Amino acid sequence: MTTLKQKWAAASSSTSLKATSHAAADTASYRKAKNRLPGLAVPKSTTPTTKPPLTFPGQLAQSTVRGYATQKQATAYIHGDKLYDIDKVRHDFPILNRLINGKPLAYLDSAATAQKPVEVIDELTRFYNEYNANVHRGVYKISEEATAAYEEARAKIARLINAKSPNEIIFVRGTTEAINLVAQSWGRANVGLGDGIILTEMEHHSNIVPWQLLAKERGAHLKYVGLTDDGHLVHEDFRQHLESGGIKLVTLTHVSNVLGTINPVREYIREAHKQGCRVLVDAAQSVPHMPVDVQDMDCDFLAFSGHKMCGPTGIGVLYAKKAILEEMPPYHGGGEMIREVHLYESTWRDPPYRFEAGTTNIAGAIGLGKAIDYLSEIGLRNIQAHDQELTEYMHEMLGKVKGVKIYGPANPRTKAGVISFSLGDVHAHDMASLLDEDGIAVRSGHHCAQPLMDRLGVSSTTRASVYIYNTEDEIDRLVESVERAGRVFKI
């Protein structure tokens, strides 16, 4: 490794004037931001909110906007022609002030987890400092404040994805637990011997393994929709599986965490419903980046994580239609989810509380609510446009580097903020380590999608993913660093 680092240092010393100017500009920007960044402080207010509590359905301004091919219409918070102020956004994220190996951090791993703005960090601090208490159970003031903030967060989520009611929103640990909840509760009650479940070859392990476990337990079978060579689903596979009969569930990702492919889930849901199938959408990579309207999409279940949308870790959401939730048995047993408990039998509360046994991640839910406020203030349409511009730029610039192979759709407009690539025969972990020497954080490995890696014929890829705080300068730094890696490995 010492020899490799020496070669890397030598290659870095021959950096172009453009690269040097980018690094200098980023460093100057970092120092300027550091000087003006206020210290974190807990607000003086002793109440969780000073504004009137949200009601549902609310009166927040909404507008019908055009989305991707995934859905023809979607509702989202309206922000008119408000400009995207990238300098202000970056100022809100204190971690971006870090220097890594003497260089400003370029964080390009938001598909794994997003960074947190000061507003969210402050809200978590305020909860623990001012009104830390269990929810729903106390009649004293701070417990009532915690309950109000917790349920307000649930209402914000319902508005964000246009659910009919907050009671269709269940707090879980993340996308993984949400999918497992559906598999173990709805799945055990509805999937039996010989039934089929349709998945796709691009799914994350969290949307494969729970169904493998269920299929083995219930005697069901899994059917996979294949991929074209450019990373799109083979629609004919889907149609044939549906027409074969006996399908109880279709479960698919909205946006691939490896390829960035935006799947036409709206159309797939329409076809599945014609055959009487339920549909679960893994929206971990879509809800943070674009307007998602569950009523327009008409999905039966939708799962996503808070930490990928500037919220805390350990909190996520399962949306499900009210009628389905009312028929589902509990997933966990314990306090809070019960109506009455006797020695030999118990009765359950109505959803969503039936599925939130014990003390939930109260701080995480409140933090997620604040993250939704933050993203809504920027505007999901603005976020979508910003991500799209960066994705197209990164796809174009990386595509010009000798020896680079980009996986997935050739048209970057069908991708959402994620690009996986390789450089010659350089291992993805070596690539990520070398990029880290330049202060660039990317992900390497199989990205919890080994079946997809098998389909691509590789063991791993390097993945760069963008979000609200990234810039074209950071993409330039990535490209220049990959070019230096090519010189080191003589690609």
C-alpha positions in Angstrom: 0.0 0.0 0.0 2.9 2.3 0.7 4.1 2.0 -2.9 0.5 2.6 -4.1 0.3 5.7 -2.0 3.6 7.0 -3.4 2.4 6.5 -6.9 -0.8 8.2 -6.0 1.1 11.2 -4.5 3.2 11.4 -7.6 0.1 11.3 -9.9 -1.5 13.9 -7.7 1.5 16.2 -7.9 0.9 16.4 -11.7 -2.6 17.6 -11.2 -3.9 20.0 -13.9 -4.3 23.7 -13.3 -8.0 23.2 -13.4 -7.9 20.6 -10.6 -5.7 22.9 -8.5 -8.0 25.8 -9.0 -11.0 23.6 -8.0 -9.3 22.5 -4.8 -8.2 26.0 -3.9 -11.7 27.3 -4.5 -13.2 24.6 -2.4 -10.7 25.2 0.4 -11.5 29.0 0.3 -15.2 28.2 0.3 -14.7 25.9 3.3 -12.7 28.5 5.3 -15.3 31.2 4.5 -18.2 28.9 5.6 -16.3 27.9 8.7 -15.9 31.5 9.8 -19.6 32.3 9.4 -21.1 29.1 10.6 -22.9 29.7 13.9 -22.3 27.4 16.8 -25.0 24.8 17.5 -27.3 26.1 20.2 -30.5 24.9 21.7 -33.3 27.3 21.1 -34.4 29.2 24.2 -38.0 28.2 23.7 -39.3 25.7 26.2 -42.0 24.4 23.9 -41.5 22.1 20.9 -43.2 24.4 18.4 -44.4 28.0 18.3 -46.6 27.6 15.3 -50.1 26.2 15.3 -50.2 22.4 15.1 -50.8 20.8 11.8 -54.2 19.5 11.0 -55.0 16.8 8.4 -55.9 17.2 5.6 -54.0 20.5 5.7 -54.2 23.7 3.8 -50.6 23.8 2.7 -50.4 25.0 -0.9 -50.1 22.1 -3.3 -49.7 21.9 -7.1 -49.9 19.2 -9.6 -46.5 18.7 -11.2 -45.1 16.5 -13.8 -42.9 13.7 -12.6 -40.8 11.0 -14.3 -42.3 8.1 -16.2 -43.0 6.6 -12.8 -46.1 8.6 -12.5 -48.0 11.1 -14.7 -49.0 13.4 -12.0 -47.8 14.0 -8.4 -48.6 16.5 -5.7 -45.8 18.2 -3.8 -45.2 21.3 -1.8 -45.3 24.3 -4.2 -42.5 26.8 -4.2 -43.1 28.8 -7.3 -40.0 30.0 -9.1 -37.8 30.0 -6.0 -34.2 29.7 -7.0 -32.0 26.9 -5.7 -29.4 28.5 -3.4 -26.6 25.9 -3.3 -24.4 28.1 -1.1 -27.1 28.4 1.5 -27.8 24.7 1.4 -24.2 23.8 1.8 -23.9 26.3 4.7 -26.6 24.3 6.5 -24.5 21.1 6.7 -21.6 21.5 9.2 -20.0 18.2 8.1 -19.1 19.7 4.8 -16.6 22.0 6.6 -14.4 19.0 7.3 -11.0 18.5 5.7 -10.1 15.0 4.7 -6.4 14.5 4.1 -6.1 18.2 3.9 -8.8 18.6 1.3 -12.5 19.6 1.6 -14.8 16.7 2.0 -16.7 15.9 -1.2 -19.5 13.6 0.0 -20.8 11.5 -2.8 -22.4 8.7 -0.9 -25.9 10.0 -0.2 -27.5 6.8 -1.6 -26.1 5.1 1.5 -27.0 7.9 3.9 -27.6 11.6 3.6 -25.9 14.3 5.7 -27.9 16.2 8.3 -28.6 19.9 8.3 -28.2 22.0 11.4 -32.0 22.3 11.8 -32.4 18.6 12.3 -29.4 18.4 14.6 -30.8 21.3 16.7 -34.3 19.7 16.8 -32.8 16.4 18.2 -30.9 18.4 20.8 -34.0 20.4 21.7 -36.1 17.3 22.2 -33.6 15.7 24.6 -33.0 19.0 26.4 -36.6 20.3 26.7 -39.3 17.7 26.4 -37.8 14.2 26.4 -40.6 11.9 27.5 -42.5 8.9 26.3 -45.5 9.5 24.0 -49.2 8.7 24.4 -48.8 7.5 28.0 -48.2 10.6 30.1 -50.7 13.3 31.2 -47.9 15.7 32.2 -46.8 18.6 30.1 -43.6 17.4 28.5 -45.2 14.0 27.6 -48.0 15.8 25.9 -45.5 18.0 24.0 -43.6 14.9 22.9 -46.8 13.2 21.8 -47.9 16.3 19.8 -44.5 16.5 18.1 -44.4 12.8 17.3 -47.9 12.8 15.8 -47.2 16.0 13.9 -44.3 14.2 12.3 -46.6 11.5 11.2 -48.9 14.0 9.6 -46.0 15.7 7.8 -45.1 12.4 6.3 -48.6 11.7 5.2 -48.7 15.1 3.5 -45.3 14.5 1.9 -46.4 11.4 0.0 -50.1 12.4 -0.2 -51.5 9.6 1.9 -55.2 9.8 2.7 -54.6 9.8 6.4 -51.8 9.9 9.0 -53.2 6.5 10.2 -51.7 5.0 7.1 -48.2 5.9 8.3 -46.3 3.5 10.5 -43.0 4.4 12.1 -40.3 1.7 11.8 -36.5 1.5 12.0 -36.1 1.9 8.2 -36.9 0.4 4.8 -35.6 -3.0 5.9 -38.0 -3.3 8.8 -40.9 -1.9 6.8 -40.5 -4.7 4.2 -40.0 -7.3 6.9 -43.2 -6.1 8.6 -45.2 -6.6 5.4 -43.6 -10.0 4.8 -44.2 -11.3 8.3 -47.7 -9.7 8.9 -49.5 -9.4 5.6 -47.4 -12.2 4.0 -48.0 -14.9 6.6 -51.7 -14.1 6.5 -52.1 -14.0 2.7 -49.3 -16.1 1.0 -49.7 -19.9 0.9 -48.5 -23.0 -0.8 -47.9 -22.6 -4.5 -48.5 -18.8 -4.5 -46.1 -16.6 -6.4 -44.2 -13.4 -5.5 -42.7 -11.2 -8.3 -39.4 -9.4 -7.7 -36.8 -7.9 -10.0 -33.1 -8.6 -10.4 -32.2 -5.1 -9.4 -33.6 -5.3 -5.8 -31.7 -4.5 -2.7 -31.2 -7.5 -0.3 -33.8 -6.0 2.0 -36.4 -6.6 -0.7 -35.2 -10.1 -1.5 -34.3 -11.9 1.7 -37.6 -11.3 3.6 -39.5 -12.9 0.6 -37.0 -15.8 0.5 -37.7 -16.5 4.1 -41.5 -16.2 3.6 -41.5 -18.4 0.5 -39.5 -21.1 2.3 -41.9 -21.0 5.3 -45.1 -20.9 3.3 -44.2 -23.1 0.3 -44.5 -20.1 -2.1 -42.2 -19.4 -5.0 -40.3 -16.3 -6.3 -40.3 -15.1 -9.8 -37.9 -12.5 -11.1 -38.2 -9.8 -13.7 -34.9 -9.7 -15.6 -32.9 -6.7 -16.9 -31.9 -5.5 -20.3 -28.2 -4.9 -20.9 -28.7 -1.1 -20.3 -30.3 -1.6 -16.9 -34.1 -1.5 -17.5 -36.7 -4.0 -16.5 -37.8 -6.6 -19.1 -41.5 -5.8 -19.3 -42.3 -9.0 -21.1 -41.0 -11.0 -18.1 -43.3 -9.1 -15.8 -46.3 -9.7 -18.1 -45.6 -13.4 -18.4 -45.2 -13.9 -14.7 -48.5 -12.1 -14.0 -50.4 -14.1 -16.7 -49.0 -17.4 -15.2 -51.5 -16.9 -12.4 -51.3 -17.4 -8.6 -49.3 -14.2 -8.0 -50.1 -12.6 -4.6 -47.6 -9.8 -4.5 -45.4 -7.7 -6.7 -42.5 -6.0 -5.0 -40.0 -3.7 -6.7 -37.8 -0.8 -6.2 -38.8 2.7 -7.4 -35.1 3.7 -8.0 -32.2 1.2 -8.2 -29.6 1.9 -5.5 -26.9 0.6 -7.9 -27.9 1.7 -11.4 -30.1 4.7 -10.6 -32.7 3.4 -12.9 -36.1 5.0 -12.4 -38.7 2.2 -12.8 -42.2 2.9 -14.2 -43.8 1.7 -11.1 -47.1 3.4 -11.8 -47.7 1.4 -14.9 -46.5 -1.8 -13.2 -49.0 -1.3 -10.4 -51.9 -0.8 -12.8 -51.1 -4.1 -14.5 -50.7 -5.9 -11.2 -53.9 -4.6 -9.8 -55.8 -5.9 -12.9 -54.6 -9.4 -11.9 -55.7 -8.9 -8.2 -52.1 -8.6 -6.9 -50.9 -6.3 -4.1 -47.8 -4.2 -4.8 -45.0 -3.0 -2.5 -42.7 -0.2 -3.6 -39.2 0.2 -2.1 -39.0 4.0 -2.2 -35.8 4.4 -0.2 -34.0 6.1 -3.2 -37.0 8.0 -4.5 -38.9 9.8 -1.7 -35.8 11.9 -0.8 -35.2 13.0 -4.4 -38.6 13.5 -6.1 -42.3 14.0 -5.6 -44.0 10.7 -4.7 -47.8 10.5 -4.6 -49.0 7.2 -3.2 -52.6 7.9 -4.2 -51.6 8.6 -7.8 -49.2 5.7 -7.8 -51.9 3.5 -6.1 -49.4 1.3 -4.4 -50.6 -0.9 -1.6 -47.4 -0.6 0.4 -44.5 1.9 0.2 -41.3 1.8 2.3 -38.6 4.4 2.9 -35.9 5.5 5.4 -35.4 8.8 7.2 -31.6 8.8 7.1 -31.5 9.0 3.3 -33.6 12.2 3.4 -31.5 14.2 5.9 -33.3 12.7 9.0 -31.8 10.6 11.8 -30.8 7.0 11.5 -33.0 4.3 13.0 -36.3 5.8 11.8 -38.3 4.9 8.7 -41.8 4.7 7.3 -44.2 2.0 6.1 -47.2 3.4 4.2 -50.1 1.0 3.6 -53.7 1.5 2.6 -56.0 1.7 5.6 -58.1 -1.2 4.5 -55.1 -3.5 4.3 -53.6 -2.4 7.6 -56.9 -3.1 9.4 -56.8 -6.7 8.2 -53.1 -7.2 9.1 -52.1 -8.9 12.4 -49.5 -7.4 14.7 -45.8 -7.8 13.8 -44.4 -7.3 17.3 -46.2 -7.8 20.6 -45.8 -5.6 23.7 -46.9 -2.3 25.2 -48.7 0.4 23.4 -50.0 -1.8 20.5 -52.7 -3.4 22.7 -56.3 -2.5 23.5 -56.7 -5.0 26.4 -54.5 -7.8 27.8 -55.8 -10.7 29.8 -54.0 -13.9 31.0 -54.8 -15.9 27.9 -55.8 -13.5 25.2 -55.3 -9.9 24.0 -56.9 -7.4 21.7 -55.2 -4.9 19.5 -55.4 -1.2 18.9 -56.3 0.2 15.5 -53.5 1.0 13.0 -51.0 2.5 13.0 -50.4 1.9 16.7 -51.0 -1.9 16.4 -47.6 -2.0 14.6 -45.7 0.3 16.9 -45.1 -1.9 20.0 -43.0 -0.6 22.9 -41.2 2.7 23.1 -40.6 3.8 19.5 -37.8 6.0 18.2 -39.5 9.2 19.3 -36.5 11.5 18.7 -36.0 9.9 15.3 -39.6 10.6 14.3 -39.4 14.2 15.4 -36.1 14.6 13.7 -37.6 13.2 10.5 -40.4 15.6 10.7 -37.9 18.5 10.9 -36.0 17.0 7.9 -39.3 17.0 5.9 -39.7 20.7 6.8 -36.2 21.4 5.6 -36.7 19.5 2.3 -40.1 21.0 1.7 -38.7 24.5 2.2 -36.2 23.8 -0.6 -38.9 22.2 -2.7 -39.0 18.6 -4.0 -39.2 19.8 -7.6 -36.1 21.9 -7.0 -34.3 18.9 -5.5 -35.3 16.8 -8.4 -34.0 19.3 -10.9 -30.8 19.8 -9.0 -30.2 16.0 -8.8 -30.9 15.6 -12.5 -28.5 18.3 -13.6 -25.7 16.7 -11.5 -26.5 13.2 -12.6 -26.3 14.2 -16.3 -23.1 16.2 -15.7 -21.4 13.3 -13.8 -22.5 10.8 -16.4 -21.1 12.9 -19.2 -17.8 13.7 -17.5 -17.1 10.2 -16.2 -18.0 8.8 -19.6 -15.1 10.7 -21.1 -12.5 9.1 -18.8 -10.4 6.4 -20.5 -11.2 3.0 -19.2 -14.3 3.9 -17.3 -17.4 1.8 -17.7 -20.7 3.1 -16.5 -23.4 0.6 -15.5 -27.1 1.1 -16.1 -29.1 3.2 -18.5 -27.1 5.1 -21.2 -29.6 8.0 -20.9 -28.9 9.8 -17.7 -32.3 11.4 -17.7 -33.7 8.0 -16.7 -31.5 7.9 -13.7 -31.9 9.5 -10.3 -28.7 10.7 -8.6 -26.7 7.4 -8.7 -23.9 6.3 -11.0 -22.0 3.0 -10.6 -18.8 2.6 -12.6 -15.5 0.7 -12.9 -12.1 1.7 -14.2 -10.4 -1.1 -16.1 -9.5 -4.0 -13.8 -9.1 -1.7 -10.8 -10.9 -3.2 -7.8 -13.7 -1.0 -6.5 -12.3 -0.9 -3.0 -8.9 0.3 -4.3 -10.7 3.0 -6.3 -12.6 4.1 -3.2 -9.5 4.2 -1.1 -7.6 6.3 -3.6 -10.5 8.7 -4.0 -10.5 9.1 -0.2 -6.9 10.3 -0.5 -8.4 13.3 -2.4 -11.2 13.8 0.2 -13.8 12.2 -2.0 -16.3 9.8 -0.3 -17.9 7.2 -2.6 -19.2 3.7 -2.0 -17.6 0.5 -3.2 -18.7 -3.2 -3.1 -21.8 -5.0 -4.1 -24.1 -2.4 -2.5 -26.4 -5.1 -1.0 -27.4 -6.2 -4.5 -25.4 -9.4 -5.2 -28.0 -10.8 -7.7 -27.6 -7.6 -9.7 -23.8 -7.9 -9.6 -24.2 -11.4 -10.9 -26.3 -10.1 -13.7 -23.7 -7.4 -14.5 -21.0 -10.0 -14.4 -18.9 -8.1 -11.8 -18.2 -8.6 -8.1 -18.4 -5.0 -7.2 -18.6 -1.4 -8.5 -17.7 2.0 -7.4 -20.8 4.1 -6.8 -21.0 7.9 -6.7 -24.4 9.4 -5.6 -25.5 13.1 -5.3 -27.9 15.0 -3.3 -29.0 18.5 -2.4 -25.6 19.8 -1.2 -23.4 18.5 -4.1 -21.9 20.7 -6.8 -20.4 20.4 -10.2 -17.0 21.3 -8.7 -17.2 18.2 -6.6 -18.0 16.2 -9.7 -14.9 17.7 -11.4 -12.8 16.6 -8.4 -14.2 13.1 -8.7 -13.4 12.9 -12.4 -9.9 14.3 -12.0 -9.2 11.8 -9.2 -10.4 8.9 -11.3 -8.1 10.1 -14.1 -5.2 10.1 -11.7 -6.2 6.5 -10.6 -5.9 5.6 -14.3 -2.4 7.0 -14.4 -1.4 5.1 -11.3 -2.7 1.8 -12.6 -1.7 2.5 -16.2 -5.2 2.2 -17.6 
